[in-house]
Amino acid sequence: MNQKFRIAIVMLMFVLVLNGCQETSKGETYNNEEYGFSFEIPKNWAGKYEVVEEDNKVTFYYTGYEYEGGAFQEFFKIIVMDEESYNEKERGRELLLAIEDGNAFFVVTPLDVGIADEEKSEEYSDLYINRESIKELFSMNYSKNQLGSEESVSEQELMKVNLSDSWNELWDDIVEDGINTTLSSDQIAQVNEVIAPTFTDTNDNLTVNPISCFFTSYYSSPEDMDFANFLRYFPYHSDVNDIEEFNCLKSQGNWPFGEELETTPVPIHRYLTEDIELVMWEYAGIKLEDLKDVGLDEILYLEDYDAYYNFTSDFGPGFFNCTSGEVADGTIKLYEEHGTYKVAILTLEKQNGRYVIVSHQEVDEQENDAINEVENEFDLIIKPTDSKLAEINYVDSQYILDGQTVGYVDKFARLSLDRLAGYFDFENEGNVYSKGTYAFEVHEGERVVTTYYNGQQVDDWNLSYDTIFESGDIYVVDFDIAEVLGLEKTWNPEDNSILFSGTDYSVRDFGTIDIFGYDLFLNSERPSDVDVYIYPDSGNMVMMSGHYDNELGSFVGTSQAKIDSEVTDVRIIVRNKGRILYFSVMKDVMADITKHKISTGQIGKFTYLELELPKAGYVISDDGNIYINGTISASREITVIISKDGTEVDRGQFPIVDGEFDIQMPLKGDEGVYNVEIMGEMNPYGIQELFHFYVLKQ
């Protein structure tokens, strides 16, 4: 290179540094669908750049000057590499832009510029942006892992409009001027469709319904709702990948994590104020300034970004399942019920020409007199006996309990299992810790503990993080200790102190399980932090459900399982987190099809079924036919599958006409018991079994 252009390059690089301090005006956007990132093209690049995608590299070229051979001068390139390889590579001139879904995104700028034209060199220097500006213009907000695709972004915007229209049209159709009425089954199905916790778009991407955020806490007016719970699974968000924004967050007083973005254990979600206020105003008629600070101390806010932030990696949107409703004097009341027990009431009123939520309340004792008539008989009764607290202070990078060091910080709080277990009256011998009938064994180099009850091995309980065997002790992350010892943990972000609360329980087993066909039911009275599981050796656990009984002052719950053979052993496990409170095995549990029951009413989340025939889950056919008739919402046809001794013998498809079905089919075969399955659409799950019953052909 001659001296003239050496000087030109030096001057050019000086100008490039100065340009880095200038604000970049944004133009169009480059979107990379394969790796899910976007880059805002500077406005002054228009007509003077080219983007070339090659394998894991995206290169941005200046096209104002062409070298011999047709090559262009490079602005920079963005390279995508798996995170492990990136961490192992030798560092060079690259600048890390983001780490997302196991990939590292970094930028590399050219070492030299060889434009042999002074005018073009000056233009290149005017267009050039430094690495920090590149980082500012780079974003993972377009990530297909967050939003599915560019179509999903537009679908999300479309959902805001369509959902609002559906919301307003629904209530206008239900409420007729001056008419007090109860909601029909079709109207209940329509309500549940609009307030469903999730939606699936045309690309099969699952997204949270923003209306479900109003069901994450109870309140007598929306101003009293828990804002932290409201925001926890709010759908309109993007994740923080920008270092400058991250640095602003970690300077907040209630920042809960460490100093490095890459080591943050859960995603950091950004929620723009304008998106939050749009939803609050549309469905509750309030703005952020109207809230009464409930839950505000649990989230972060950055004024410069006008955004709120939280940290969630799980998935649990709010849920309200409408089972009945009424309209009185223009006010809509929707009820969620378990049997005769009302769980919650959602109330809506018309304000400023549209219906909005005015309260979401738990039902008090006076409104549930019916529950007092339910026979108070349970298969299991679990009661708390005594409790103990451990307050652990954080002093000089050490955790202190009763004046003794019990742990330290290693990304998370690591605490001595020996000392915490001993404090809560556990004994230990080697790696085995026990208290009463419960024991668990820690395995070095593994993330599982083996649990025991009365010396009998029950199962393996998975830990979230590795244990550290050190100086004759075992150090375990604080929330894993809470799991295996059965403790409630509270962390104070102001001083990093930890409060553990441990409770002991008594368990009374009355030795009964209700058997209806192949379905097993176990009823229990229990505290809310205790779970009751039933596991058949041949079959599977189905669900646990329950409600708070005001008279008993505890939860009343039902655990359900389904067996897939006529005889099986069934394990009953009562747990407080990972700690086993009770374990037993019922031998040779037999299915009893003569007691099989059919569930009608609300099935699934959004489908409503009523039957005229059959009247029971086990019927006798004297004429060799089966008869099925009733009504169903949200289904277009029904498929009937008839089998005997595990072999299908007949099937038929029947249309639903005006929500009704009336079916007659012959039983093709000899005398005996036939299983009849009824398949139909169960939104949002697609074609599912609606119910089944048994027929004895004589």
N, C-alpha and C positions, 0 to 999 in steps of 0.2 A: 504494500500500500504506500503511495507517495506521501510526502510530507504535508501537502495541502490538505489531503483528506484525513490524515491523522489528526490535524488541528481541527478540522470540521467535526470529526467524531467526538473529540474531547469537548468541544463547545456544545455539541448535540447532547451528550450525556449530562452536562451541566444543566441544560434547558429541561431535560427530562426530570431531573430532581425537582426543579422549580415547579414543573407542571403537576407534580404529585401533590402539591399543597392547594391546588385549585379544585373547586367543586365541579364534579362531573355531571353534565346535563344528560339525562337518560333518554334513549330513543326506543327502538323496537327491542324485543326480547328473543334471545336464542334459548330454545328449550331442548334438552336432551332427554328423550323418553327412555332410552336404554338404561341410563344410570340415574335418572331422576333428579337433574339439577337444572338451573336456569342461570342465564347471564344477561344483565341489562346492557345492551349495546349503547355506547356513548352516542349522543345525538349527532356530533360532528363527524362520526365515522360514515354516515350515510353515503352509499355509493363508492366507498373506498376501502372495503374490507371483504374478506372471504373466510368462511369457516370450513375446515376440512376435518371430517371424522375418520379416524383410522384406529381400529382395535380399541385400546383403552385410552387413546389420546384424542383430544380435540384441540386443533391449532387454529389460532386467529391470525390472519395474514393482512398486511397492508398491500393493497393492489395498485397503489399509485405509481409504483416503480417495479419494473420487471427485469430480473437478471438474465444473463445469457442462459439459454436452456429453458426459459419460461418460468423459473422459480420466482416467488415473491418474498419480500422481507417479512419476517415473523414479528408479530406483536408479542405473543406469549402462547404457551400451550397449557391446557389443564389435563392432568394425568390422573387416572383412577387406578388404584392398586388395593389389593386386599390388605386389611389393617395389619395382619401379622407380618406380611412381607414388608410393609412400609416401616414398621417398628424395627425390623431387622436390618434395613438397608442403611448404608452409610449416608449421612446427611451431606447435602450439597447446597445448591442455590435455591432449592425449592422453598415455598411458603405453604404451610398447611392451611387449607381452606375449611375443611370439615371432615368429620368422621361420621358415617351414617350407615347403619345396617351392615357392619363389618367391612366397609370400604373406606379407604382414605382418599380424599380429594385434595390435590395440591397443584400449585402453579409454578411453572419454570419460565423465566424470561431469558432472552438471548444474551450471550456474552458480548457480542459485537454487532455493529451495524455497518454494512458496507455499501450504502447507497452512494453511487458515484455521480450524484447530481445535487448541487447545492440547494436548488429550489425544492426538490423532492425531500431532501434531508430535513429542511425546515418544516415542510408539511408533516413529515413523519413525527418530528419532535412535538408539533402542535397536537397531533392525534394520540401520541403515546400516553399511557397511564401507568403509574407505578403499581407495585404489588399490593400495597395497602388499598389503593383504589379498586384494584381488581377484586380484592376480598370483599369490599363494600358492595360491589355490583353482582357478586356471586351469591346464589341462594339455593338452599335445598327445599324451599317452599313449594317447588313444583314437583317434589319427589313423588314418583309413582307409588312408593311404599306408603306415603301418607294419603294421597288423594286418588290413586288408581291410574289416572291418566289426565291429559288435558280435557278430555270429555267429562271426566269426573268433576273437575273444577267448575265447568259450566253447569253440570247437573246439580252440583251443590248450590250454586246461585239460583238455578231454576227451582230447586226444592224450597228455598226461602219464599219464593213467590207462590208456588203451587200449594205449599202447606198452609200458608196464610189464607189463601182463597178457600181451601177445603175446610179449614177451621171455621171461618165465618159463615160459609154456606151451610155447614152442618147444623149450627145452632139456630140459624134463621129458619131452617126446615123443621127443626124439632119444636121450636116455640111458635105457637100461633096466638095471635092477639086475644087476650082475655080468656084463654082456655087453659085450665089446669088439668094435667094429664100425667100418666106414667109412661115410661119409655117402653116401646115394643122390643121384641127380641131382635128385629132387624135394625132398629135404631141403636140398640146396645152394641151390636156388631159394628155398626158404622162408627160409633164413638171409639171403640177399641182399635179400630183401624187407624183413626186419625191420631190417637194418643199412644200408639204402639211405641215401645222403647227404642226400636231400631227399624230401619228401612233397608231394603236391598235395591240398588240402582240397576240400570240395564246392563252394566258390566259386572254384575254380581258382587259389587263391593258393599260391605256392610257399613252403615253409618248410623250414628246416634240421632234419634229424633230430638230436636232442641226442646220440644214440649216436655219430654221426660225429665228435664232438669228441674222442673217445678215440683216433681214428686220425690225429691231427695231429702226433704225435711218437712216437718209439720209446722203450720203457722195459722194464726187466726186472721192475719192480713198479710199480703205479699211483702210488705215492708219489713216483716219480722222473719222472713226466710233466712236460712243459713247460707250465706253467699259462698262460703268455701265448698259446701256440698253442691250447691247449684252449679259451680264452675268445674267441679271435679271431672265430669265427662262431657263438658260442653263441646259440641262437634266442630265449631268454627274456630280452628286454631292452627298454628304452625309451630314447629320446633325451633328452639334456639340453637344456632350453630355459629353465630358471630362472636368472636372473642371480646370485642368491645362491649357488646350487650351483656355477655356473660360476666365481665368484670364489674359492670354496674350492678348486676344482680348479687354477686357475692359480697359486695360492700354493704348490702342491707343488713340490718341488725338481726333479722330472723332467717338469714341464709343457713340452710341445714347441712350443706355438704362441704367438700374440700375446695382446694384452690385451683384444680385443673378441670377444664371442661371434659376432657377425654375420660376422666375417671369418675364422672358423675354417674351414680348407679342406675338412675332412671331418667327418662326423657324430660326435658324442661319445655313445658308448653306455654306458648304466648297467645293471649286472648286480647284482641283489640277492643277498646272501649265501645267503639261504634257498633261492632257486631253484638256485644252483650246488650247494649241499650236497645238495639233494634228488636231483639227477642223479648226482653223484659216489657217493653212498651206494647208490642204486638199482642202478647198473650196474658199480661197481668196489669197493663196500664200504669206502670211505674218506671222510674228512671233510677240510675245508680245513686243519685243524691238522696233518694227517698229511703234507702235502706237504713236500718238501725244498727249497723256495725256487727251483726251476728256473723261470726266466722271470718270477718275481714282480717283479723290478726293472724290467720293461718295461711294467707297468700301474700305474694309480693306485688308491688306496683312500681313501674318506672314512668315518671312524668314525661321524660324525653321521648319515650316510645308510645306514650298514652296507651299502655297495655298492662294487663294483669298476668301473673305467672303462677303455675303450680307444677306439681310433679306426680304423674301417675303412670304406671306401666300395666295396671290391670284393666279390667273391663267390667263395669257394673252400673249401667245407667239406671235412673229412677224408673219405678214401675207402679202403675195404677191400673188394676184390672176391674173395669166397670161390670158389675153383675146386675145392677138395677138402677133406676133413676126416676126422677119426678120433676115436673114443672109446676111451680105454684107462684102466681102473681108475677110472672116473668123471670123468676129466679130458678136456675137449674141446679138441682142437687143430684150428684152421682154417688153411688155407694159401691164400695168394695167389700164383699162378704165372703166368709168361710162358713158354709152351711147357713145357720141362722144367726151367726155372729158377724156384726158389722165391724170391719177393721178400720175403714177410713171413709171420710166424706169429702168430696171435691165440690166446691160451690162456685158457680159462675153467675155474673150479673152483666147487664148491658150498660156500658159506659161509652159516651161519645160515639154512639151509633154502632158499637160492636161489643161482642161478648168477651169478657176477660175473667181470669181466675181471681176470686176474692178471698178464698181460704182453702187450705188443705189440712184437715184435722183428723187426729185419732179420735175414735169414738169412745166416749166415757162410759162409766159403769151404768148410769141411769138409762142409757140408750140401748143397753144390752141385757135387759131382764131375761130375754129368751135363753141366754147362755146359762143362767142359774138353774134352768130346768134340765140341763144335760147331766146325765148320771156321772157322778164323780168317781169313776173307776178307771184305774190305770194299770198297765202291765209293769211299768217301772215308775218309781217315785224317787227323784234325786233332790236332795236338800243340802244347802250350804251349812257347814258346822262352825268352823272358826277361820280366821284370816290373820295374815301377818304382812307387814310392810317392810321394805328395805329401801332406804333413801341413800343413793350413791352419789357422792359429790365429785366434781372434776377439779383437781388441784394440780397445777404444774405438770400438765400432760399425763396425769395419773388419775385413776378412779379410786376413791376412798370410801370404805364402808366401816363404820364404827372405829375409825382411826387406823384401819389397816388398808394397805394397797390391795385392790382386787382386780386391777386391769389397766389397760392402756389403749391408746388410739392407734389403729392400723387400718386406715381408710374408714373403718367402722370401730365402734367400741368393742374391744375384745376383753372378756371378763373371765376370771378364774371359775371354772366349773366346780372345782373342789370347794371353794369358799362360799359361792352362792348356793350350791346344793346343801352344804352344811348349815348355812344360815336358815334355810327353809326346812330343816330337820330331815334331810336325806342322809343316809349312810352310804359310804362307798368302800368298795374293796377292789383295788385295781381300777379297771375301767368300767366297773359296774356300779350303778347308783340305784338305791332303793329307798322307798318310803311306804310302809304298810304293805299292801298287796301289789304295788306297782314297782317295776324296776326297768332300767334301760342300760344298754351296753354301748359304749362309744368305740368305734373302730378306727385305729390310726390310719391316716391316708385315705379315708372314705368319708363321704358326705351322708352317711346313714347311721342311725342308731337302731339297734334291735330292741323291741319292747317286750316285756313279760308281764303276766298277771298270775299271781300265786305260783310263780315258778314255771308257768307254761308260756312258751314263746307265742306271741300274738302276731306281730308283723314288723316290717322295717319302716321307720319314719325318716323321711328325707330332710336333711338340713339344707339351708340356702348357701352356706359357705363352708370351706374346709375348716376343720379344727386344727389347732396347733398344739402339739405335745412339746412341752418346754419345762425344764427344771423340775421334773416330777409332777407337773400339773398339766391340765388341759385347758386351753384358752379357746373360748367359743364366742362368736358374734352375739351381741346382746339379744337380738330378736330370736335367734336360735335357742338361746338359753330359756327365753320366755316360753318357747314352744315345748321343749322337752320337760321343763319343770312345771308347766301349766300355770304361768304367771301372766298377769296383765302388766304391760310396760308403758310408761309415760316418759317421754323425753322433753326436757325443758331447753329450748334452743338459746335462751338468754344466757344460761351459765353451763350448758352441756350436762347438767345433772340428770340422773335416771332414777325413776321411782318404780319399783316392782311391788306388785300386790299379789300375794298367794292365798288361795282359798282351798280349804278341805271340804269334802262332800261325803254324805252318806247316801247309799244306793239300796233301795228295797226292790227286790224282784218278785213279782207275783206269778211268774212262770207261765204266762199265756201269750200267744200270738194269734190274732184273728186270721183265719184262712178262708179266702173267698175264691174258689177256683184255683188258679195258679198265682194269685196275688196274696201277699202277706202284709199284714198291718200290725204295727206295734205302737200303742198309745203310751205317752209318758207325760209326767209332770216334772218339769226341770227348769233350772235357771237358763237365761238366754245365752250364756257363754258355754253351755254344755251341749254336745251333740250326741245323738243316739243313732247308731248305724246297724242295719241288719244285712248280712251278706250270706246268701245261700251258696253252697258249694256248686250247685248246678243252677245258674241263673245270675241275676245281677241286682244290685241296689238301685232303686229307682229315684227316690226323692225323700226329702224331709220337709215338713211344713208345720206351721204352728202359729199361735197367737198368744197374746198376753191375757191372762185371766185375772180380772180385777179382784174378784172375790178371793181367789187362792193366793194372789200376790206373786205369781210365777207364770212361766210359759206352759201352755198345754200343746203338746206336739204329737205328730204322727209320722212314723218312719215307714216307708213302703218299699217292698222288693217284689221281684217277679221270679218265679222258679220255672225252669224249662224241663223238668222231669217229674214223674209222679211222686218220687221219694227222694229227699235230699237232707243233708245236715245244714243247719243255719247257725251262723256265728252272730252274736249280739255284742257290740262294742260301744261302750259309753266313754266319751272323751271330753277332756277340757284341754283344748289345743292338742298337743301330742301326747299328753299324759293320759294314761288309761285309768279310769275310775272303776270300770267294771267290765268283765268279759265272761261270756258263757257260750256253750255250744248246745243247741237243741238237736238231738239225734232223730233221724228218720221222720222228718216233717213230711206229711203227705198232702198232696193237692186234693182238693174237694170241689169238683166241678158242680156238684149239686147246690153249692152256696155261691156260685159265681155271680158277681154283680156287674151291671152295666152303668157306666157313668154318663149322665146326660146333663143338660144345661150348658154351661160354659166349658168347652173342652179345648185344650191347647190355650191359646191366648185370644184368638179372634174368631173362633167358630162356635156357633150356638146350635145345640141339637136337642130336639124333643122327640120322644118315641110314643107311639100308640101301641105298636107291637114290635118285638115281643115284650111281654110284661115283666119278664125276669131273665136272668142270665143262663138259666137252665130250664128248657121247656120240653114237653112231650108232644110228638107228632103222631096222631092217630091215622091221618089220611095220607101220610107220605110226602107232605109239602111243608115248606117254611113260608111264613108270612112276616113281612117287614114293612112298616109304614110309619111316617112321621114327617117332621119338618127339619130343615137345616139351612143355615145361612152360609154364604161365601163358598158354595160348592156347585159345580155344574152337572156332575154326574156321579153315580155311585157304582162301585164294582163289588160284587158279591163273590167270595171264594169259598167253596164248600170242600172240606177235606175229611178223611176218615183214616184213623190210624197213621197220621202223618203224611198221607198221600192225597193230593188234590184229585177230586172226582168230578168237579164241575165249577164253572164260573160264568158270570154274566154281567153285562154293563147296562145301567139303567139311567135315563136322563132325570134331572131334577126339573120339575115344572112348577114355576112360581113358588120355589122354595119347598115343594112337597115331593115325597116319593111314596109309591105304593107298589110293593114287589111281592110276587109269588113265584117260588121255584120248587121243582120236585127234588126229592132226595134220591139220587140215582145209586142204588146199591141195596145191600142187605140190611137187616135190622141191626141196630147198634147206635153208638154215640157219634154224632157228626159235629165238627167244629165249623162255625160259620163266621167268616171275617168280613167286615164291611169297610171298604177303603173309599176315601174321598179326600177332597182338598181341605187341609187344615192350615190356614194361613198363620204365619208366613213360611211354614215348613214344607209346602208342596203336598204331594199325595202321601197320606199316612193312613194307618188303621184308625178308624173312628171309634169302633167298638167291635167286640166279638161276643158270641154266645154259643151255647151248646144245645143240641137237639137230640133227644132220644127217639129214634124211629122204632116203633113197635109193630 
